[in-house]
């Protein structure tokens, strides 16, 4: 059993730090027009607002234009600015390489187009410097964010993050925002397990961290879309879908050392309470089921005169399933908050359809065998049918609600 660890002590800005406390990586590929204004603006912002030594690293992955020459010149002119050259493309590859070589205790990256307002940078890294959190992400999809972008990219982004919540039951809100940070000790354990070297790198890193129970801090950001973005949306979307399928198989097969990852976190021991055991879950599920069955029968009796047997049963079962899912999520499985909520109610919907099929078929058989049967005969049949559907409902909910450990997600507010 893992014991709670104390958060890492905060760094004192009044003490000398021979090494950089923060390293910000800017991954680039053929960015000769945006690179220089980005790096100069980032350097000026850090020099004015950041109270610790910092380093900026331009990670050039296989550029064929003047990007390497510009990066080398900036490294020679701006103190604390470096650049690395990779001969293969891939944003994930650039970040993996630069972060693996860094001596800084806090590692971050941002996109070269500076779509995210730099005022959010200090709120992003402050919880990592203080030891409060293990990773931090900018989010364009949380309350308090201010986003300017076209409907196409807005729809794609929301669909992608919704798909992540529905398939991998993630709790973080925005996997794709190019504005993230991680503590170096956490990165040292996460990076060897992240297989993707392109755009899915961020998502895979976050999913592994969350499943390990690490604390992810979210910062709502001001974000303006870059109309000159050259990302191939179709190929990126297909690669992301393949990445989700691969990662889902690895998690389902238990092939990832999540417990070892959790021990790396500053707050991992208190990140998530262990879920109840199977026996305790079954007892709690039975108690919730008994209350739900009584409510179902009561509603059925009230609705049947006006709606008829089948419609009354469907309406009563619909309301009871919503309440049953919410009660089981919190009471049976110990899950609180909004993380994974759509996926859990999707599981409840599947359970509703299964229960409706079983109870509806039972009523149909009863009315065929005993024409004109009234509520006195229908209620025992519904009780028996609900018991038959309960076992299936338990396994469906357990599969959706507890596919792995949840993280504690915290949310901050960026300056704007």
Steps between C-alpha positions, in 0.01 A plus 500: 500500500647833395526762772436867448803708416551856609502757220845607388619815680455821301803666345609827659543776237732683740761222492754454218427225248800405285284290266180613327186434702282503187576381148254600229528298179376639170469212249528618138501369146554748216403805708741759357235775512359445850805376690688824567204715616380210717831442677573871550154562643522192726848598621391856580191374683697256716772755574238747622261271691670175600684516838737204434767415245349359183607345174335506159576210266404503135452136397537494122375174356620454142438852370607556140471881490696769691360390840828336623703808407257733680493275808882496518516879468242552776689259726810714451323829568254430783633383838355171612387403151608171339403287205512134409480340157315175424515329164147358523165677512252477784397740776498218755851400393623858547345529846619157608858583399513849651329406826718191545816713484384784723641564850207726597256376769204634299460434127252677274425551135296734285420528131705734288193691378440626857126443466487481881540827688836494685330649807389142577858368516569586864162361620582187299834424663444646848321188638791285380765726652309506831463121502119519490456310171683257272390622157328814374310565179342799335135442413286674242188306601457596865297780651707817498680426172478754218536343159494647151490239223287381212210256539685220320787483747265559793284203402801274435656589836181440697430173318854377565490577871148359525621181333783475752253530787273240345769243413778547757288671771745788545433780745711780347315732263747586220762255378613696195579851622869564427572637846608246761749444782623208710735445792825343385478208746158413358621540141793264561252221578232588248710561188636144462142371488367750245526331160367772272748748356259726314171676588354230729801542734317752722188287535694184581708681761189638672305174494789310658543770764131504586471122519799500737317739733726799439361847556430700183450874540290678235533867410230667287677696228442779252560339161485638145511257209786523253336520156829390338507164680639227271386202704343232279175449691398175328829316541537632855146386590565150361829477689325611820233231457770236456675635808181480706442140392860401579499671838158356587623148428812553711297630794240224473774237486675638809829534315593840647664542845253757630581439867867579439399816314285613789790472745679771299243768576530769761137448595433152370432343836207734561393528139215253508337283761506130416168379361288265713568128462277281286304357796435847642400620154253215457339568839469871427373425150233271650388774740477758220323241285239429766414869530497537121269200461253642752510836322456327162194310621348811659546705183367213290180483702455878467579515125328182381140631498585787266785355293430128490719212617792524255524881484452533875775246558737681260443843658538367853815310406654804329467720807616226736805423284624860509464508878642149534811589298565815705453312829718205399769730363535678834392242759595164344816591311620804700534731198434871555524807281431540129795296372374229265136593561385464135656154474337390824156608383568330169549182700174576677327542163624160385378357830164674440465337159590161643256542788228626265547198276477258793205665677315573177538142383382373839184714483436391141528133598268556798233673291524230234458224758243683715304749289366784707752455783497800733757665727464226759653249257733748326687621810649159597603447137675837494683421828628171356601668173683776685697244699599326177622831351679613819808280453552626146451860619762454774766376257421770245528777758814353650664481157418865424549656842814320617720406203797636697593741777393861473717803559418806700466787259545855619411816315663839521439831331735670259562868493360673198 
